Amino acid sequence: MARISGVNLPNNKQIIIALSYIYGIGDSLSKKILETAKIDPAKKAGDLTNDEVSIIQQLINKSYKVEGDLRKEKMISIKRLKEIGCWRGHRHARGLPVRGQTTRVNSRTIRGNLRKTVGSGRKAAPGPT
């Protein structure tokens, strides 16, 4: 099992898909990394040699922020917005949509107002005790 940036990549998936299991790497970035490393994107992650894994690891460490560093940077950015008291910071603090989405009708899940569907018909009469 290949381990890159502290993430175990699934052996049975193609490496172009398996790299997207790393936080901060999506489809386009994984394609770019594999082109730079000259590795076939259709190759399974379990079939990679140790040299290929180390090449990918070095490329990611040298060029991109992933996993813990990226999460920390994102958290600091949100904390800064909250501290300066801007509109986006207030929305983050209240757990509401930040990017201008309407909250009047939709966005129940983000607001915590998740309604369960109600079954049709009458309730069954209670049985004798």
Buried (B, 14 or more C-beta within 10 A) or exposed (E): EBEBBEBEBBEEBBBBBBBBBBBBBEEEBBEBBBEEBEBEBEBBBBEBEEEBBEBBBEBBEEEBBBBEEBEEEEEEEBEEBBEEEEEBBEBBEEEBBBEEEEEEEEEEEBEEEEEEEEEEEEEEEEEEE
